[in-house]
Amino acid sequence: MSEGKIKRMMRDRGYGFIAGADGKEVFFHRSELQDVEFDDLSEGDSLEFEVTQGAKGPQAVKVKRV
């Protein structure tokens, strides 16, 4: 599992970007959230996630709030 903080959220589109501990940005979609609602998250919140290769690059899956 990787950890990072929410860098940007596109609330109207249901996705955002996480700044990982390694400094790289990773896309996440609300459908990958576990035990938390998208609307309960804010920029700067810490998350734990796994990274997979999506169609447009790295993508966070199994996303949980820390």
PyMOL Python script that loads the backbone (N, CA, C, O; Angstrom):
from pymol import cmd

cmd.read_pdbstr("""\
ATOM      1  N   MET A   1       0.843  -1.187   0.000  1.00  0.00           N
ATOM      2  CA  MET A   1       0.000   0.000   0.000  1.00  0.00           C
ATOM      3  C   MET A   1       0.885   1.246   0.000  1.00  0.00           C
ATOM      4  O   MET A   1       1.950   1.278   0.615  1.00  0.00           O
ATOM      5  N   SER A   2       0.411   2.260  -0.705  1.00  0.00           N
ATOM      6  CA  SER A   2       1.089   3.554  -0.752  1.00  0.00           C
ATOM      7  C   SER A   2       0.280   4.548   0.066  1.00  0.00           C
ATOM      8  O   SER A   2      -0.896   4.325   0.351  1.00  0.00           O
ATOM      9  N   GLU A   3       0.923   5.643   0.439  1.00  0.00           N
ATOM     10  CA  GLU A   3       0.230   6.709   1.154  1.00  0.00           C
ATOM     11  C   GLU A   3       0.487   8.036   0.467  1.00  0.00           C
ATOM     12  O   GLU A   3       1.510   8.228  -0.191  1.00  0.00           O
ATOM     13  N   GLY A   4      -0.459   8.949   0.633  1.00  0.00           N
ATOM     14  CA  GLY A   4      -0.324  10.277   0.069  1.00  0.00           C
ATOM     15  C   GLY A   4      -1.437  11.175   0.561  1.00  0.00           C
ATOM     16  O   GLY A   4      -2.272  10.765   1.368  1.00  0.00           O
ATOM     17  N   LYS A   5      -1.444  12.396   0.073  1.00  0.00           N
ATOM     18  CA  LYS A   5      -2.467  13.374   0.452  1.00  0.00           C
ATOM     19  C   LYS A   5      -3.194  13.855  -0.794  1.00  0.00           C
ATOM     20  O   LYS A   5      -2.618  13.937  -1.878  1.00  0.00           O
ATOM     21  N   ILE A   6      -4.473  14.172  -0.616  1.00  0.00           N
ATOM     22  CA  ILE A   6      -5.263  14.678  -1.738  1.00  0.00           C
ATOM     23  C   ILE A   6      -4.713  16.045  -2.135  1.00  0.00           C
ATOM     24  O   ILE A   6      -4.636  16.967  -1.323  1.00  0.00           O
ATOM     25  N   LYS A   7      -4.338  16.145  -3.397  1.00  0.00           N
ATOM     26  CA  LYS A   7      -3.794  17.398  -3.916  1.00  0.00           C
ATOM     27  C   LYS A   7      -4.881  18.259  -4.550  1.00  0.00           C
ATOM     28  O   LYS A   7      -4.933  19.471  -4.344  1.00  0.00           O
ATOM     29  N   ARG A   8      -5.756  17.604  -5.332  1.00  0.00           N
ATOM     30  CA  ARG A   8      -6.831  18.310  -6.044  1.00  0.00           C
ATOM     31  C   ARG A   8      -8.045  17.421  -6.122  1.00  0.00           C
ATOM     32  O   ARG A   8      -7.931  16.203  -6.253  1.00  0.00           O
ATOM     33  N   MET A   9      -9.223  18.043  -6.039  1.00  0.00           N
ATOM     34  CA  MET A   9     -10.475  17.302  -6.202  1.00  0.00           C
ATOM     35  C   MET A   9     -11.352  18.014  -7.218  1.00  0.00           C
ATOM     36  O   MET A   9     -11.492  19.237  -7.188  1.00  0.00           O
ATOM     37  N   MET A  10     -11.940  17.237  -8.115  1.00  0.00           N
ATOM     38  CA  MET A  10     -12.907  17.741  -9.077  1.00  0.00           C
ATOM     39  C   MET A  10     -14.265  17.197  -8.624  1.00  0.00           C
ATOM     40  O   MET A  10     -14.737  16.175  -9.123  1.00  0.00           O
ATOM     41  N   ARG A  11     -14.874  17.890  -7.684  1.00  0.00           N
ATOM     42  CA  ARG A  11     -16.107  17.400  -7.048  1.00  0.00           C
ATOM     43  C   ARG A  11     -17.223  17.133  -8.056  1.00  0.00           C
ATOM     44  O   ARG A  11     -17.934  16.133  -7.953  1.00  0.00           O
ATOM     45  N   ASP A  12     -17.371  18.022  -9.020  1.00  0.00           N
ATOM     46  CA  ASP A  12     -18.459  17.873  -9.988  1.00  0.00           C
ATOM     47  C   ASP A  12     -18.247  16.681 -10.922  1.00  0.00           C
ATOM     48  O   ASP A  12     -19.194  16.230 -11.567  1.00  0.00           O
ATOM     49  N   ARG A  13     -17.032  16.170 -11.002  1.00  0.00           N
ATOM     50  CA  ARG A  13     -16.733  15.042 -11.895  1.00  0.00           C
ATOM     51  C   ARG A  13     -16.456  13.743 -11.147  1.00  0.00           C
ATOM     52  O   ARG A  13     -16.369  12.682 -11.765  1.00  0.00           O
ATOM     53  N   GLY A  14     -16.316  13.816  -9.823  1.00  0.00           N
ATOM     54  CA  GLY A  14     -16.151  12.606  -9.024  1.00  0.00           C
ATOM     55  C   GLY A  14     -14.766  11.988  -9.030  1.00  0.00           C
ATOM     56  O   GLY A  14     -14.620  10.778  -8.855  1.00  0.00           O
ATOM     57  N   TYR A  15     -13.750  12.812  -9.230  1.00  0.00           N
ATOM     58  CA  TYR A  15     -12.393  12.284  -9.172  1.00  0.00           C
ATOM     59  C   TYR A  15     -11.437  13.330  -8.609  1.00  0.00           C
ATOM     60  O   TYR A  15     -11.801  14.485  -8.385  1.00  0.00           O
ATOM     61  N   GLY A  16     -10.208  12.888  -8.390  1.00  0.00           N
ATOM     62  CA  GLY A  16      -9.194  13.794  -7.878  1.00  0.00           C
ATOM     63  C   GLY A  16      -7.811  13.229  -8.104  1.00  0.00           C
ATOM     64  O   GLY A  16      -7.630  12.230  -8.800  1.00  0.00           O
ATOM     65  N   PHE A  17      -6.827  13.899  -7.494  1.00  0.00           N
ATOM     66  CA  PHE A  17      -5.440  13.498  -7.634  1.00  0.00           C
ATOM     67  C   PHE A  17      -4.793  13.461  -6.262  1.00  0.00           C
ATOM     68  O   PHE A  17      -5.023  14.328  -5.418  1.00  0.00           O
ATOM     69  N   ILE A  18      -3.974  12.433  -6.060  1.00  0.00           N
ATOM     70  CA  ILE A  18      -3.265  12.244  -4.807  1.00  0.00           C
ATOM     71  C   ILE A  18      -1.789  12.528  -5.054  1.00  0.00           C
ATOM     72  O   ILE A  18      -1.220  12.056  -6.038  1.00  0.00           O
ATOM     73  N   ALA A  19      -1.166  13.299  -4.161  1.00  0.00           N
ATOM     74  CA  ALA A  19       0.279  13.499  -4.199  1.00  0.00           C
ATOM     75  C   ALA A  19       0.882  12.403  -3.335  1.00  0.00           C
ATOM     76  O   ALA A  19       0.749  12.423  -2.111  1.00  0.00           O
ATOM     77  N   GLY A  20       1.540  11.455  -3.972  1.00  0.00           N
ATOM     78  CA  GLY A  20       2.124  10.334  -3.252  1.00  0.00           C
ATOM     79  C   GLY A  20       3.348  10.754  -2.456  1.00  0.00           C
ATOM     80  O   GLY A  20       3.885  11.842  -2.666  1.00  0.00           O
ATOM     81  N   ALA A  21       3.791   9.897  -1.543  1.00  0.00           N
ATOM     82  CA  ALA A  21       4.969  10.172  -0.727  1.00  0.00           C
ATOM     83  C   ALA A  21       6.211  10.361  -1.596  1.00  0.00           C
ATOM     84  O   ALA A  21       7.155  11.041  -1.192  1.00  0.00           O
ATOM     85  N   ASP A  22       6.211   9.759  -2.790  1.00  0.00           N
ATOM     86  CA  ASP A  22       7.343   9.883  -3.709  1.00  0.00           C
ATOM     87  C   ASP A  22       7.268  11.156  -4.555  1.00  0.00           C
ATOM     88  O   ASP A  22       8.145  11.406  -5.382  1.00  0.00           O
ATOM     89  N   GLY A  23       6.211  11.967  -4.346  1.00  0.00           N
ATOM     90  CA  GLY A  23       6.055  13.221  -5.072  1.00  0.00           C
ATOM     91  C   GLY A  23       5.281  13.105  -6.372  1.00  0.00           C
ATOM     92  O   GLY A  23       4.979  14.120  -7.000  1.00  0.00           O
ATOM     93  N   LYS A  24       4.954  11.890  -6.788  1.00  0.00           N
ATOM     94  CA  LYS A  24       4.212  11.702  -8.034  1.00  0.00           C
ATOM     95  C   LYS A  24       2.718  11.825  -7.793  1.00  0.00           C
ATOM     96  O   LYS A  24       2.217  11.452  -6.733  1.00  0.00           O
ATOM     97  N   GLU A  25       2.008  12.353  -8.791  1.00  0.00           N
ATOM     98  CA  GLU A  25       0.553  12.484  -8.719  1.00  0.00           C
ATOM     99  C   GLU A  25      -0.122  11.248  -9.266  1.00  0.00           C
ATOM    100  O   GLU A  25       0.283  10.703 -10.293  1.00  0.00           O
ATOM    101  N   VAL A  26      -1.165  10.807  -8.564  1.00  0.00           N
ATOM    102  CA  VAL A  26      -1.914   9.617  -8.967  1.00  0.00           C
ATOM    103  C   VAL A  26      -3.396   9.976  -9.023  1.00  0.00           C
ATOM    104  O   VAL A  26      -3.927  10.590  -8.098  1.00  0.00           O
ATOM    105  N   PHE A  27      -4.053   9.595 -10.105  1.00  0.00           N
ATOM    106  CA  PHE A  27      -5.488   9.805 -10.304  1.00  0.00           C
ATOM    107  C   PHE A  27      -6.279   8.857  -9.402  1.00  0.00           C
ATOM    108  O   PHE A  27      -5.877   7.709  -9.213  1.00  0.00           O
ATOM    109  N   PHE A  28      -7.405   9.324  -8.842  1.00  0.00           N
ATOM    110  CA  PHE A  28      -8.335   8.417  -8.171  1.00  0.00           C
ATOM    111  C   PHE A  28      -9.767   8.788  -8.537  1.00  0.00           C
ATOM    112  O   PHE A  28     -10.080   9.957  -8.761  1.00  0.00           O
ATOM    113  N   HIS A  29     -10.631   7.778  -8.593  1.00  0.00           N
ATOM    114  CA  HIS A  29     -12.051   7.971  -8.905  1.00  0.00           C
ATOM    115  C   HIS A  29     -12.875   7.579  -7.696  1.00  0.00           C
ATOM    116  O   HIS A  29     -12.494   6.692  -6.932  1.00  0.00           O
ATOM    117  N   ARG A  30     -14.000   8.240  -7.527  1.00  0.00           N
ATOM    118  CA  ARG A  30     -14.866   7.974  -6.361  1.00  0.00           C
ATOM    119  C   ARG A  30     -15.291   6.514  -6.260  1.00  0.00           C
ATOM    120  O   ARG A  30     -15.579   6.041  -5.160  1.00  0.00           O
ATOM    121  N   SER A  31     -15.339   5.797  -7.361  1.00  0.00           N
ATOM    122  CA  SER A  31     -15.751   4.386  -7.336  1.00  0.00           C
ATOM    123  C   SER A  31     -14.718   3.491  -6.663  1.00  0.00           C
ATOM    124  O   SER A  31     -15.027   2.345  -6.339  1.00  0.00           O
ATOM    125  N   GLU A  32     -13.501   3.983  -6.443  1.00  0.00           N
ATOM    126  CA  GLU A  32     -12.449   3.192  -5.800  1.00  0.00           C
ATOM    127  C   GLU A  32     -12.336   3.456  -4.301  1.00  0.00           C
ATOM    128  O   GLU A  32     -11.472   2.879  -3.640  1.00  0.00           O
ATOM    129  N   LEU A  33     -13.195   4.321  -3.754  1.00  0.00           N
ATOM    130  CA  LEU A  33     -13.149   4.628  -2.326  1.00  0.00           C
ATOM    131  C   LEU A  33     -13.731   3.489  -1.505  1.00  0.00           C
ATOM    132  O   LEU A  33     -14.725   2.873  -1.891  1.00  0.00           O
ATOM    133  N   GLN A  34     -13.099   3.215  -0.362  1.00  0.00           N
ATOM    134  CA  GLN A  34     -13.565   2.188   0.557  1.00  0.00           C
ATOM    135  C   GLN A  34     -13.757   2.812   1.935  1.00  0.00           C
ATOM    136  O   GLN A  34     -12.856   3.479   2.445  1.00  0.00           O
ATOM    137  N   ASP A  35     -14.906   2.602   2.531  1.00  0.00           N
ATOM    138  CA  ASP A  35     -15.213   3.063   3.892  1.00  0.00           C
ATOM    139  C   ASP A  35     -15.215   4.580   4.056  1.00  0.00           C
ATOM    140  O   ASP A  35     -15.080   5.077   5.174  1.00  0.00           O
ATOM    141  N   VAL A  36     -15.364   5.317   2.967  1.00  0.00           N
ATOM    142  CA  VAL A  36     -15.484   6.774   3.038  1.00  0.00           C
ATOM    143  C   VAL A  36     -16.236   7.251   1.796  1.00  0.00           C
ATOM    144  O   VAL A  36     -16.109   6.676   0.715  1.00  0.00           O
ATOM    145  N   GLU A  37     -17.013   8.307   1.973  1.00  0.00           N
ATOM    146  CA  GLU A  37     -17.752   8.901   0.854  1.00  0.00           C
ATOM    147  C   GLU A  37     -16.918  10.012   0.223  1.00  0.00           C
ATOM    148  O   GLU A  37     -16.206  10.730   0.924  1.00  0.00           O
ATOM    149  N   PHE A  38     -17.004  10.152  -1.079  1.00  0.00           N
ATOM    150  CA  PHE A  38     -16.258  11.165  -1.814  1.00  0.00           C
ATOM    151  C   PHE A  38     -16.508  12.559  -1.244  1.00  0.00           C
ATOM    152  O   PHE A  38     -15.572  13.346  -1.100  1.00  0.00           O
ATOM    153  N   ASP A  39     -17.758  12.868  -0.920  1.00  0.00           N
ATOM    154  CA  ASP A  39     -18.117  14.199  -0.425  1.00  0.00           C
ATOM    155  C   ASP A  39     -17.593  14.474   0.982  1.00  0.00           C
ATOM    156  O   ASP A  39     -17.623  15.617   1.439  1.00  0.00           O
ATOM    157  N   ASP A  40     -17.109  13.430   1.681  1.00  0.00           N
ATOM    158  CA  ASP A  40     -16.537  13.605   3.020  1.00  0.00           C
ATOM    159  C   ASP A  40     -15.036  13.890   2.976  1.00  0.00           C
ATOM    160  O   ASP A  40     -14.428  14.161   4.011  1.00  0.00           O
ATOM    161  N   LEU A  41     -14.443  13.832   1.799  1.00  0.00           N
ATOM    162  CA  LEU A  41     -13.008  14.072   1.658  1.00  0.00           C
ATOM    163  C   LEU A  41     -12.724  15.537   1.330  1.00  0.00           C
ATOM    164  O   LEU A  41     -13.558  16.236   0.755  1.00  0.00           O
ATOM    165  N   SER A  42     -11.526  15.981   1.709  1.00  0.00           N
ATOM    166  CA  SER A  42     -11.087  17.354   1.424  1.00  0.00           C
ATOM    167  C   SER A  42      -9.640  17.330   0.965  1.00  0.00           C
ATOM    168  O   SER A  42      -8.900  16.394   1.268  1.00  0.00           O
ATOM    169  N   GLU A  43      -9.241  18.351   0.241  1.00  0.00           N
ATOM    170  CA  GLU A  43      -7.844  18.469  -0.163  1.00  0.00           C
ATOM    171  C   GLU A  43      -6.982  18.498   1.085  1.00  0.00           C
ATOM    172  O   GLU A  43      -7.300  19.192   2.051  1.00  0.00           O
ATOM    173  N   GLY A  44      -5.884  17.740   1.066  1.00  0.00           N
ATOM    174  CA  GLY A  44      -4.987  17.654   2.213  1.00  0.00           C
ATOM    175  C   GLY A  44      -5.216  16.414   3.067  1.00  0.00           C
ATOM    176  O   GLY A  44      -4.366  16.075   3.890  1.00  0.00           O
ATOM    177  N   ASP A  45      -6.351  15.725   2.893  1.00  0.00           N
ATOM    178  CA  ASP A  45      -6.613  14.498   3.647  1.00  0.00           C
ATOM    179  C   ASP A  45      -5.603  13.423   3.260  1.00  0.00           C
ATOM    180  O   ASP A  45      -5.215  13.314   2.097  1.00  0.00           O
ATOM    181  N   SER A  46      -5.180  12.632   4.244  1.00  0.00           N
ATOM    182  CA  SER A  46      -4.257  11.525   4.002  1.00  0.00           C
ATOM    183  C   SER A  46      -5.015  10.289   3.565  1.00  0.00           C
ATOM    184  O   SER A  46      -6.058   9.955   4.127  1.00  0.00           O
ATOM    185  N   LEU A  47      -4.480   9.609   2.554  1.00  0.00           N
ATOM    186  CA  LEU A  47      -5.104   8.408   2.015  1.00  0.00           C
ATOM    187  C   LEU A  47      -4.093   7.279   1.899  1.00  0.00           C
ATOM    188  O   LEU A  47      -2.887   7.501   1.797  1.00  0.00           O
ATOM    189  N   GLU A  48      -4.620   6.067   1.920  1.00  0.00           N
ATOM    190  CA  GLU A  48      -3.834   4.862   1.681  1.00  0.00           C
ATOM    191  C   GLU A  48      -4.440   4.206   0.445  1.00  0.00           C
ATOM    192  O   GLU A  48      -5.662   4.174   0.303  1.00  0.00           O
ATOM    193  N   PHE A  49      -3.603   3.684  -0.448  1.00  0.00           N
ATOM    194  CA  PHE A  49      -4.112   3.174  -1.719  1.00  0.00           C
ATOM    195  C   PHE A  49      -3.104   2.246  -2.377  1.00  0.00           C
ATOM    196  O   PHE A  49      -1.937   2.187  -1.988  1.00  0.00           O
ATOM    197  N   GLU A  50      -3.576   1.530  -3.373  1.00  0.00           N
ATOM    198  CA  GLU A  50      -2.709   0.726  -4.230  1.00  0.00           C
ATOM    199  C   GLU A  50      -2.685   1.405  -5.594  1.00  0.00           C
ATOM    200  O   GLU A  50      -3.649   2.066  -5.980  1.00  0.00           O
ATOM    201  N   VAL A  51      -1.594   1.245  -6.315  1.00  0.00           N
ATOM    202  CA  VAL A  51      -1.460   1.864  -7.632  1.00  0.00           C
ATOM    203  C   VAL A  51      -1.505   0.798  -8.713  1.00  0.00           C
ATOM    204  O   VAL A  51      -0.829  -0.227  -8.630  1.00  0.00           O
ATOM    205  N   THR A  52      -2.315   1.063  -9.729  1.00  0.00           N
ATOM    206  CA  THR A  52      -2.393   0.194 -10.897  1.00  0.00           C
ATOM    207  C   THR A  52      -2.225   1.052 -12.140  1.00  0.00           C
ATOM    208  O   THR A  52      -2.332   2.277 -12.070  1.00  0.00           O
ATOM    209  N   GLN A  53      -1.968   0.433 -13.252  1.00  0.00           N
ATOM    210  CA  GLN A  53      -1.816   1.183 -14.500  1.00  0.00           C
ATOM    211  C   GLN A  53      -3.173   1.299 -15.178  1.00  0.00           C
ATOM    212  O   GLN A  53      -3.735   0.295 -15.616  1.00  0.00           O
ATOM    213  N   GLY A  54      -3.705   2.521 -15.269  1.00  0.00           N
ATOM    214  CA  GLY A  54      -4.971   2.765 -15.943  1.00  0.00           C
ATOM    215  C   GLY A  54      -4.739   3.097 -17.407  1.00  0.00           C
ATOM    216  O   GLY A  54      -3.600   3.090 -17.873  1.00  0.00           O
ATOM    217  N   ALA A  55      -5.798   3.383 -18.127  1.00  0.00           N
ATOM    218  CA  ALA A  55      -5.715   3.702 -19.554  1.00  0.00           C
ATOM    219  C   ALA A  55      -4.890   4.966 -19.824  1.00  0.00           C
ATOM    220  O   ALA A  55      -4.266   5.094 -20.877  1.00  0.00           O
ATOM    221  N   LYS A  56      -4.895   5.899 -18.859  1.00  0.00           N
ATOM    222  CA  LYS A  56      -4.185   7.171 -19.068  1.00  0.00           C
ATOM    223  C   LYS A  56      -3.005   7.356 -18.120  1.00  0.00           C
ATOM    224  O   LYS A  56      -2.485   8.464 -17.989  1.00  0.00           O
ATOM    225  N   GLY A  57      -2.578   6.282 -17.457  1.00  0.00           N
ATOM    226  CA  GLY A  57      -1.442   6.384 -16.549  1.00  0.00           C
ATOM    227  C   GLY A  57      -1.754   5.764 -15.205  1.00  0.00           C
ATOM    228  O   GLY A  57      -2.747   5.049 -15.070  1.00  0.00           O
ATOM    229  N   PRO A  58      -0.913   6.025 -14.197  1.00  0.00           N
ATOM    230  CA  PRO A  58      -1.111   5.444 -12.872  1.00  0.00           C
ATOM    231  C   PRO A  58      -2.455   5.847 -12.277  1.00  0.00           C
ATOM    232  O   PRO A  58      -2.898   6.986 -12.428  1.00  0.00           O
ATOM    233  N   GLN A  59      -3.095   4.901 -11.603  1.00  0.00           N
ATOM    234  CA  GLN A  59      -4.408   5.130 -11.021  1.00  0.00           C
ATOM    235  C   GLN A  59      -4.467   4.471  -9.647  1.00  0.00           C
ATOM    236  O   GLN A  59      -4.012   3.340  -9.476  1.00  0.00           O
ATOM    237  N   ALA A  60      -5.028   5.182  -8.669  1.00  0.00           N
ATOM    238  CA  ALA A  60      -5.179   4.645  -7.316  1.00  0.00           C
ATOM    239  C   ALA A  60      -6.429   3.780  -7.238  1.00  0.00           C
ATOM    240  O   ALA A  60      -7.486   4.154  -7.748  1.00  0.00           O
ATOM    241  N   VAL A  61      -6.303   2.616  -6.593  1.00  0.00           N
ATOM    242  CA  VAL A  61      -7.421   1.710  -6.357  1.00  0.00           C
ATOM    243  C   VAL A  61      -7.410   1.348  -4.876  1.00  0.00           C
ATOM    244  O   VAL A  61      -6.405   1.521  -4.188  1.00  0.00           O
ATOM    245  N   LYS A  62      -8.554   0.839  -4.397  1.00  0.00           N
ATOM    246  CA  LYS A  62      -8.691   0.464  -2.971  1.00  0.00           C
ATOM    247  C   LYS A  62      -8.277   1.618  -2.067  1.00  0.00           C
ATOM    248  O   LYS A  62      -7.451   1.456  -1.168  1.00  0.00           O
ATOM    249  N   VAL A  63      -8.862   2.781  -2.318  1.00  0.00           N
ATOM    250  CA  VAL A  63      -8.495   4.016  -1.622  1.00  0.00           C
ATOM    251  C   VAL A  63      -9.218   4.120  -0.279  1.00  0.00           C
ATOM    252  O   VAL A  63     -10.442   4.003  -0.216  1.00  0.00           O
ATOM    253  N   LYS A  64      -8.459   4.340   0.786  1.00  0.00           N
ATOM    254  CA  LYS A  64      -9.015   4.484   2.145  1.00  0.00           C
ATOM    255  C   LYS A  64      -8.427   5.724   2.795  1.00  0.00           C
ATOM    256  O   LYS A  64      -7.289   6.106   2.520  1.00  0.00           O
ATOM    257  N   ARG A  65      -9.220   6.351   3.667  1.00  0.00           N
ATOM    258  CA  ARG A  65      -8.698   7.468   4.451  1.00  0.00           C
ATOM    259  C   ARG A  65      -7.857   6.898   5.594  1.00  0.00           C
ATOM    260  O   ARG A  65      -8.222   5.890   6.200  1.00  0.00           O
ATOM    261  N   VAL A  66      -6.741   7.544   5.878  1.00  0.00           N
ATOM    262  CA  VAL A  66      -5.853   7.094   6.961  1.00  0.00           C
ATOM    263  C   VAL A  66      -6.291   7.736   8.254  1.00  0.00           C
ATOM    264  O   VAL A  66      -5.684   7.498   9.298  1.00  0.00           O
TER     265      VAL A  66
END
""", "prot")
cmd.dss("prot")
cmd.show_as("cartoon", "prot")
cmd.util.cbc("prot")
cmd.orient("prot")
